[in-house]
Amino acid sequence: MLVKFTKSQQQILDLLEQLDEEISAQDLHIKLRKKYLKIGLATVYRTVKNLHLQGIIQERINPNGESLYRLIKDNHEHHFNCVNCGISTILKGEYCPINQNLTNWCSTQNFKLYYHTLEFFGLCENCQNKV
């Protein structure tokens, strides 16, 4: 099925594809304004919300409470978050200990899974040394 996107959706998707990293709605707005000029912050928020609800982009809330967005891809990342300084370190890799269990559960529950997140919270090395 071919999905037709609005102009603002396509602009945001194009930018997320180029970045290939998490980004806040505010930073998306700044980058889009530099590139396309006419797009409002409210439009960016509304568009990322709709793309998230459609299962096209994922949202992750960082330890500071800020929503970060990225395209949903087959590979995913898990995060180690420092509760003191807010730094988020990505655990990259092909192996996910819960993927197979999720896939099985989703098929038995007739649930369409877009993505999942796995986050760990603690102290980074720098903050451990300051304590």
N, CA, C and O of each residue as an XYZ file, in Angstrom:
524
protein
N       0.837     -1.175      0.000
C       0.000      0.000      0.000
C       0.888      1.247      0.000
O       1.774      1.388      0.843
N       0.649      2.121     -0.924
C       1.419      3.349     -1.060
C       0.839      4.409     -0.129
O      -0.352      4.714     -0.188
N       1.680      4.962      0.721
C       1.244      5.985      1.667
C       1.618      7.345      1.111
O       2.754      7.568      0.692
N       0.652      8.252      1.111
C       0.911      9.606      0.642
C       1.067     10.507      1.867
O       0.210     10.533      2.751
N       2.164     11.233      1.900
C       2.457     12.103      3.032
C       2.183     13.554      2.677
O       2.276     13.952      1.515
N       1.842     14.345      3.701
C       1.700     15.781      3.503
C       3.086     16.378      3.263
O       4.105     15.716      3.461
N       3.104     17.622      2.840
C       4.379     18.294      2.581
C       5.240     18.347      3.849
O       6.435     18.058      3.806
N       4.628     18.714      4.970
C       5.403     18.807      6.216
C       5.864     17.429      6.682
O       6.976     17.295      7.194
N       5.030     16.402      6.515
C       5.450     15.047      6.876
C       6.650     14.620      6.040
O       7.612     14.062      6.567
N       6.592     14.883      4.737
C       7.684     14.479      3.858
C       8.973     15.226      4.191
O      10.056     14.643      4.159
N       8.857     16.516      4.510
C      10.040     17.292      4.878
C      10.685     16.733      6.148
O      11.908     16.610      6.224
N       9.871     16.399      7.134
C      10.394     15.847      8.386
C      11.000     14.472      8.152
O      12.076     14.176      8.671
N      10.328     13.631      7.380
C      10.862     12.299      7.080
C      12.182     12.384      6.320
O      13.114     11.632      6.606
N      12.264     13.296      5.354
C      13.509     13.475      4.595
C      14.654     13.884      5.517
O      15.765     13.368      5.403
N      14.378     14.808      6.426
C      15.414     15.273      7.349
C      15.830     14.161      8.315
O      17.019     13.987      8.580
N      14.868     13.415      8.837
C      15.197     12.307      9.738
C      16.022     11.240      9.025
O      16.911     10.638      9.627
N      15.738     11.008      7.765
C      16.514     10.036      6.979
C      17.955     10.512      6.823
O      18.885      9.710      6.911
N      18.144     11.799      6.594
C      19.491     12.359      6.441
C      20.264     12.311      7.755
O      21.461     12.021      7.763
N      19.590     12.591      8.859
C      20.264     12.674     10.153
C      20.627     11.307     10.707
O      21.722     11.122     11.237
N      19.727     10.360     10.591
C      19.914      9.010     11.136
C      20.332      9.048     12.606
O      21.209      8.296     13.033
N      19.694      9.933     13.371
C      19.925     10.028     14.814
C      18.691     10.629     15.465
O      17.824     11.179     14.785
N      18.619     10.524     16.768
C      17.497     11.111     17.496
C      17.613     12.630     17.484
O      18.711     13.186     17.505
N      16.451     13.290     17.451
C      16.436     14.745     17.449
C      15.141     15.220     18.104
O      14.101     14.574     17.979
N      15.213     16.343     18.796
C      14.023     16.908     19.432
C      13.186     17.655     18.396
O      13.674     17.993     17.318
N      11.930     17.908     18.731
C      11.051     18.658     17.830
C      11.582     20.080     17.627
O      11.502     20.621     16.524
N      12.124     20.684     18.688
C      12.674     22.036     18.569
C      13.853     22.063     17.603
O      13.951     22.957     16.763
N      14.752     21.079     17.724
C      15.901     21.032     16.817
C      15.472     20.696     15.393
O      16.052     21.199     14.431
N      14.455     19.843     15.259
C      13.891     19.571     13.932
C      13.391     20.871     13.311
O      13.651     21.158     12.142
N      12.672     21.647     14.110
C      12.121     22.917     13.632
C      13.228     23.860     13.156
O      13.109     24.481     12.099
N      14.289     23.963     13.930
C      15.407     24.842     13.554
C      16.019     24.396     12.231
O      16.248     25.218     11.344
N      16.283     23.099     12.095
C      16.891     22.585     10.864
C      15.952     22.735      9.674
O      16.395     23.059      8.571
N      14.661     22.501      9.888
C      13.691     22.645      8.798
C      13.555     24.097      8.369
O      13.429     24.380      7.178
N      13.579     25.018      9.322
C      13.480     26.450      8.988
C      14.675     26.898      8.149
O      14.534     27.720      7.244
N      15.850     26.351      8.456
C      17.041     26.696      7.675
C      16.936     26.161      6.252
O      17.426     26.781      5.308
N      16.294     25.007      6.108
C      16.241     24.344      4.808
C      15.008     24.735      3.985
O      15.123     25.024      2.794
N      13.829     24.742      4.620
C      12.581     24.953      3.884
C      11.899     26.284      4.193
O      10.924     26.643      3.533
N      12.387     27.003      5.164
C      11.880     28.298      5.601
C      10.516     28.249      6.274
O      10.434     28.484      7.479
N       9.448     27.955      5.550
C       8.110     28.125      6.122
C       7.559     26.854      6.748
O       6.908     26.050      6.080
N       7.823     26.685      8.023
C       7.184     25.626      8.801
C       7.185     26.079     10.252
O       8.220     26.475     10.789
N       6.025     26.020     10.879
C       5.891     26.475     12.252
C       6.210     25.384     13.257
O       6.137     24.196     12.943
N       6.561     25.789     14.454
C       6.885     24.833     15.507
C       5.672     23.963     15.846
O       5.815     22.763     16.079
N       4.480     24.564     15.874
C       3.264     23.785     16.156
C       3.042     22.722     15.082
O       2.597     21.615     15.384
N       3.351     23.054     13.838
C       3.226     22.089     12.738
C       4.198     20.934     12.933
O       3.849     19.779     12.689
N       5.412     21.239     13.372
C       6.405     20.186     13.616
C       5.911     19.254     14.718
O       5.963     18.034     14.566
N       5.432     19.818     15.825
C       4.921     18.987     16.925
C       3.746     18.120     16.472
O       3.693     16.929     16.777
N       2.815     18.720     15.751
C       1.640     17.992     15.266
C       2.047     16.876     14.305
O       1.502     15.774     14.354
N       2.999     17.171     13.441
C       3.439     16.206     12.435
C       4.185     15.035     13.063
O       3.935     13.885     12.701
N       5.101     15.306     14.003
C       5.822     14.188     14.628
C       4.866     13.328     15.453
O       5.045     12.114     15.543
N       3.861     13.946     16.050
C       2.868     13.165     16.795
C       2.121     12.226     15.843
O       1.944     11.047     16.147
N       1.684     12.746     14.697
C       0.963     11.922     13.722
C       1.844     10.823     13.145
O       1.392      9.689     12.992
N       3.088     11.140     12.825
C       4.008     10.126     12.293
C       4.295      9.051     13.335
O       4.464      7.879     12.998
N       4.348      9.452     14.587
C       4.552      8.491     15.673
C       3.338      7.572     15.797
O       3.491      6.359     15.938
N       2.142      8.139     15.745
C       0.919      7.336     15.851
C       0.756      6.378     14.670
O       0.126      5.328     14.800
N       1.323      6.742     13.522
C       1.270      5.871     12.345
C       2.342      4.787     12.387
O       2.356      3.895     11.539
N       3.238      4.858     13.370
C       4.294      3.856     13.482
C       5.436      4.066     12.511
O       6.124      3.111     12.148
N       5.650      5.307     12.082
C       6.711      5.615     11.125
C       7.957      6.129     11.833
O       9.080      5.835     11.424
N       7.751      6.899     12.896
C       8.883      7.364     13.693
C       8.673      6.922     15.135
O       7.547      6.677     15.569
N       9.764      6.827     15.858
C       9.668      6.459     17.266
C       9.995      7.660     18.125
O      10.729      8.561     17.720
N       9.440      7.651     19.307
C       9.692      8.705     20.284
C      10.350      8.064     21.498
O       9.917      7.017     21.979
N      11.391      8.706     21.977
C      12.037      8.284     23.212
C      12.192      9.506     24.087
O      12.667     10.546     23.630
N      11.803      9.394     25.315
C      11.926     10.518     26.243
C      13.225     10.343     27.010
O      13.420      9.350     27.711
N      14.117     11.328     26.869
C      15.417     11.222     27.529
C      15.274     11.504     29.024
O      14.209     11.933     29.466
N      16.322     11.271     29.805
C      16.226     11.460     31.261
C      15.846     12.876     31.686
O      15.368     13.081     32.801
N      16.057     13.855     30.803
C      15.695     15.234     31.123
C      14.244     15.550     30.775
O      13.793     16.678     30.975
N      13.502     14.559     30.254
C      12.093     14.746     29.930
C      11.820     15.229     28.518
O      10.670     15.485     28.164
N      12.855     15.357     27.709
C      12.686     15.842     26.339
C      12.397     14.676     25.395
O      13.058     13.639     25.458
N      11.408     14.851     24.526
C      11.087     13.831     23.531
C      12.066     13.917     22.374
O      12.334     14.995     21.843
N      12.596     12.757     21.994
C      13.517     12.656     20.866
C      12.895     11.728     19.835
O      12.276     10.723     20.185
N      13.062     12.068     18.564
C      12.424     11.320     17.484
C      13.462     10.791     16.512
O      14.524     11.385     16.326
N      13.134      9.650     15.890
C      13.951      9.083     14.825
C      13.083      8.150     14.009
O      12.036      7.694     14.469
N      13.528      7.867     12.786
C      12.816      6.917     11.944
C      12.877      5.526     12.559
O      13.880      5.154     13.168
N      11.813      4.770     12.400
C      11.819      3.376     12.839
C      12.484      2.559     11.747
O      12.088      2.607     10.582
N      13.489      1.818     12.139
C      14.195      0.936     11.210
C      14.222     -0.450     11.821
O      13.883     -0.628     12.991
N      14.623     -1.428     11.032
C      14.675     -2.802     11.530
C      15.640     -2.944     12.696
O      15.363     -3.660     13.659
N      16.775     -2.258     12.603
C      17.717     -2.330     13.719
C      17.316     -1.291     14.768
O      16.760     -0.246     14.429
N      17.586     -1.567     15.989
C      17.234     -0.630     17.038
C      18.363     -0.568     18.057
O      19.294     -1.374     18.034
N      18.256      0.399     18.938
C      19.311      0.626     19.912
C      18.722      0.649     21.309
O      17.568      1.027     21.509
N      19.517      0.247     22.253
C      19.148      0.344     23.653
C      20.027      1.411     24.288
O      21.129      1.678     23.810
N      19.543      2.018     25.359
C      20.216      3.188     25.916
C      20.580      3.009     27.386
O      19.814      2.457     28.176
N      21.765      3.489     27.722
C      22.204      3.623     29.107
C      22.129      5.114     29.424
O      22.820      5.912     28.790
N      21.302      5.501     30.395
C      21.074      6.903     30.719
C      21.622      7.237     32.098
O      21.350      6.535     33.072
N      22.397      8.314     32.173
C      22.916      8.773     33.457
C      21.856      9.648     34.128
O      21.407     10.642     33.556
N      21.465      9.273     35.332
C      20.429     10.018     36.043
C      20.963     11.319     36.639
O      20.184     12.158     37.091
N      22.285     11.491     36.642
C      22.874     12.698     37.200
C      23.067     13.778     36.132
O      22.558     14.889     36.276
N      23.793     13.456     35.070
C      24.108     14.469     34.052
C      23.199     14.398     32.828
O      23.173     15.334     32.029
N      22.454     13.306     32.668
C      21.511     13.196     31.557
C      22.079     12.631     30.277
O      21.351     12.487     29.294
N      23.369     12.304     30.259
C      23.966     11.756     29.041
C      23.338     10.394     28.736
O      23.040      9.612     29.638
N      23.149     10.135     27.453
C      22.570      8.868     27.016
C      23.570      8.178     26.097
O      23.966      8.729     25.070
N      23.975      6.968     26.474
C      24.926      6.192     25.688
C      24.174      5.061     25.006
O      23.361      4.380     25.632
N      24.444      4.867     23.733
C      23.737      3.864     22.944
C      24.480      2.539     22.981
O      25.689      2.478     22.755
N      23.744      1.496     23.267
C      24.259      0.136     23.173
C      23.848     -0.375     21.802
O      22.686     -0.715     21.582
N      24.794     -0.426     20.890
C      24.494     -0.857     19.527
C      24.766     -2.340     19.384
O      25.597     -2.910     20.090
N      24.070     -2.932     18.484
C      24.312     -4.341     18.220
C      23.102     -5.015     17.627
O      21.979     -4.522     17.729
N      23.342     -6.124     17.022
C      22.288     -6.888     16.378
C      21.441     -7.658     17.386
O      20.245     -7.859     17.172
N      22.054     -8.083     18.475
C      21.359     -8.955     19.413
C      20.442     -8.167     20.340
O      20.850     -7.176     20.946
N      19.223     -8.613     20.439
C      18.281     -8.048     21.394
C      17.670     -9.208     22.171
O      17.048    -10.087     21.575
N      17.836     -9.223     23.481
C      17.372    -10.369     24.266
C      15.860    -10.557     24.290
O      15.383    -11.636     24.642
N      15.098     -9.535     23.925
C      13.646     -9.686     24.006
C      12.935     -9.727     22.658
O      11.727     -9.956     22.608
N      13.662     -9.510     21.570
C      13.016     -9.476     20.252
C      12.207    -10.727     19.936
O      11.040    -10.622     19.558
N      12.796    -11.897     20.079
C      12.099    -13.133     19.720
C      10.867    -13.348     20.589
O       9.813    -13.746     20.092
N      10.997    -13.085     21.880
C       9.838    -13.228     22.767
C       8.726    -12.253     22.399
O       7.548    -12.606     22.429
N       9.106    -11.025     22.052
C       8.106    -10.040     21.639
C       7.404    -10.472     20.364
O       6.183    -10.367     20.257
N       8.166    -10.953     19.406
C       7.594    -11.394     18.138
C       6.580    -12.508     18.371
O       5.484    -12.480     17.811
N       6.940    -13.474     19.184
C       6.020    -14.574     19.495
C       4.771    -14.074     20.214
O       3.654    -14.453     19.864
N       4.961    -13.230     21.210
C       3.831    -12.709     21.966
C       2.896    -11.913     21.066
O       1.678    -12.075     21.137
N       3.456    -11.055     20.223
C       2.638    -10.221     19.336
C       1.793    -11.071     18.393
O       0.628    -10.756     18.147
N       2.369    -12.136     17.870
C       1.602    -12.980     16.949
C       0.468    -13.701     17.683
O      -0.614    -13.867     17.119
N       0.692    -14.127     18.912
C      -0.380    -14.810     19.648
C      -1.457    -13.839     20.124
O      -2.607    -14.236     20.312
N      -1.099    -12.577     20.320
C      -2.053    -11.573     20.800
C      -2.656    -10.739     19.674
O      -3.467     -9.848     19.923
N      -2.256    -11.033     18.428
C      -2.709    -10.254     17.275
C      -2.434     -8.759     17.496
O      -3.309     -7.910     17.322
N      -1.195     -8.475     17.884
C      -0.757     -7.114     18.183
C       0.295     -6.703     17.169
O       1.269     -7.423     16.950
N       0.098     -5.533     16.542
C       1.076     -5.043     15.572
C       2.098     -4.177     16.302
O       1.774     -3.089     16.779
N       3.315     -4.662     16.385
C       4.385     -3.960     17.085
C       5.155     -3.082     16.106
O       5.629     -3.569     15.079
N       5.285     -1.794     16.413
C       6.075     -0.882     15.592
C       7.538     -0.902     16.013
O       8.432     -1.005     15.173
N       7.773     -0.805     17.302
C       9.133     -0.789     17.836
C       9.063     -0.995     19.339
O       7.983     -0.978     19.930
N      10.214     -1.188     19.944
C      10.286     -1.207     21.402
C      11.543     -0.468     21.830
O      12.477     -0.286     21.049
N      11.545     -0.051     23.075
C      12.727      0.602     23.626
C      13.135     -0.122     24.897
O      12.304     -0.679     25.614
N      14.397     -0.101     25.149
C      14.931     -0.685     26.375
C      15.963      0.299     26.907
O      16.951      0.598     26.237
N      15.726      0.799     28.113
C      16.613      1.801     28.682
C      17.068      1.374     30.069
O      16.315      0.780     30.841
N      18.306      1.693     30.356
C      18.897      1.424     31.656
C      19.272      2.761     32.277
O      19.760      3.650     31.579
N      19.053      2.916     33.574
C      19.333      4.167     34.261
C      20.324      3.928     35.389
O      20.197      2.973     36.154
N      21.309      4.807     35.479
C      22.339      4.694     36.502
C      23.268      5.889     36.419
O      22.848      6.976     36.023
N      24.535      5.697     36.790
C      25.530      6.765     36.751
C      26.609      6.443     35.725
O      27.140      5.333     35.691
N      26.926      7.431     34.890
C      28.012      7.264     33.927
C      29.350      7.286     34.678
O      29.402      7.590     35.870
N      30.410      6.965     33.969
C      31.733      6.896     34.598
C      32.144      8.234     35.204
O      32.665      8.278     36.318
N      31.907      9.339     34.464
C      32.288     10.661     34.979
C      31.562     10.994     36.277
O      32.168     11.498     37.222
N      30.261     10.712     36.319
C      29.485     11.020     37.528
C      29.854     10.097     38.684
O      29.815     10.511     39.842
N      30.211      8.856     38.383
C      30.662      7.941     39.439
C      31.935      8.470     40.093
O      32.112      8.360     41.306
N      32.816      9.043     39.279
C      34.087      9.563     39.797
C      33.894     10.821     40.636
O      34.745     11.147     41.463
N      32.777     11.539     40.432
C      32.500     12.762     41.184
C      31.855     12.478     42.531
O      31.868     13.329     43.421
N      31.293     11.292     42.683
C      30.570     10.955     43.919
C      31.526     10.646     45.041
O      31.095     10.343     46.154
